Amino acid sequence: MMYFCTLFDSNYISKGIALYLSLEKHTSDFLLYVMAMDRKCEKMLASMNFAHMQIECIEDIETGELLEAKKNRSRAEYCWTCGSVVTEHFFRTQNLPEITYLDSDLMFFSSPEIIEKELKDANASVGLSPHFIHNTLFGIYCVQYVYFKRDKDGEACLSWWKNECLKWCYSKLEDGKYGDQKYLDYMEDLFDNVYAIKNRGVGIANWNQEQYKYNASDNTLSYKESKWPMVFFHYNGLNIKVEGEKLVLINSKYFLKSIQNLFVKEYADLLIHVYNDYLGEKIVSYTLKPQSRLRVMVYGLFVRVRTKKICVWLEKKYMKKRYAHRFSPYSERKLNN
């Protein structure tokens, strides 16, 4: 049995249900613990009676340090803070042998058993998924798939991550930290049996899309001389809204044509199914459009050259300046500095 957890609110519920359904398509040997970030989300999910889902609401565990953190963080920053807290909560209260945190904007294209086998073969206490990019300013690893085993190092590492996020978790670069993510970079120095997943089909996303050749016929991707199964795609930067009977996917980044055909269309079809069959809205088609045509065009040009050393250096310089004292774009309150 594989044990996963995630979190999302009623505004994000279509993505959360899509994540669950994509897991269920590829395996029945799992349980997904969901922390609903509002009561509306909790009630909606409870009414759907998903066989492999257990639901709690964040309001029922918001005490002490978590409430204190909530006072000075934006909505996005608070959700980032809750990732480790929620993972530790389910791990502890359900007495699980292992647990894996998942971002809710993922879609699985193969069974997660592929990743589980790699982690078991490595005897990992902690499993981290790399970004597989040259610019590691925001972290070598991505908080999209984070695995912990119930042993000395797995438990200690998860507890450390939770405590650090409670102390500091903001959308800016400061003292080697960024959100909940750059803490992952320090885990292998602090704990034993921390393992970096080798499968490049784990976490295909806008930031690494151009590196691979995609083989739809056997659901694999190729990188240099190696080939891996495509396990999941991470739809970072893809927002959703409904206009009449049309699903509008708003992209703040850039997707190659191959990505649009292989991954975006599949995700759109799944989301349409979610809206029609679970959320009671009639959707008959979808469209993909940029949040900003100029921004996406520039990003598209950059994608083709960003692996070059000079581009990596320039990107790091730009991002360091931009995120040095940056408030989250989703901020609802000013940070208490």
ABEGO torsion letter per residue (X at the ends): XBBBBBBBBAAAAAAAAAAAAAAAAABABBBBBBBBABAAAAAAAAAAGBAABBBBBAAAABBEAAAAAAAABBAAAAAAAAAAAAAAAAAAAAGBABBBBBBAABBBABBAAAAAAAAAAAGBABBBBBAGBABAAAEABBBABBBBBBBAAAAAAAAAAAAAAAABBBBBBBGGBBEAAAAAAAAAAABBGBBBBABAABGBBAAAAAABBBBAAAGBBBBEABBBBBABBBABGBBBBBBEABBBBBBABBBBAAAAAAAAAAAAAAAAAAAAAAAGBBBABBBBBBABAAAAAAAAAAAAAAABAAAAAAAAAAAAAAAABBBBAABABBBBX
